[in-house]
Amino acid sequence: MSVTVDEKVIPPGDDEYLSEAWDLKESIRDEEGLLKQRWGFFSDAYRRSTVYAYFDGDTLIGFASARGDGYLLFLAVDDAYRGDGFGERLIGLVAEEYGEVTCHVRTTNGNALEFYQHIGFSIVRRIDNYYEDGAPAFYLRLGDEEDLVDRISELLGR
């Protein structure tokens, strides 16, 4: 799919696109059984983080929400736009800003693990009972410091 998209960076405290981000997250939850966070947790985390977003016209097609240390709170890309590099570019924007990207992923979320490992994340450790429902998670980190600059350039296509 060839689309023209706009990239926006939404600073902490700005909730202009909060509803759109929630709707995208919820559509993924409904379809895939992932991203099960409740409204209160999601909205608080969104408001406290920097959000990197892609829009196709007025439609939010993907976003990454990151804390000030490069920890990825949320990554969501509309199913219709997956495979077009938006997830990789969102990760690249976070890495470019913070110099490091880390996140947690359910150990059973094979698609996410495959995606993250494909773009250079490594599993640092497993954490049992990480999620509210008792499910375990892997803690992931993007690359090692020696090749991170090259990975960021690749992810952003620069």
Disulfide bonds with the S-S distance in Angstrom:
none
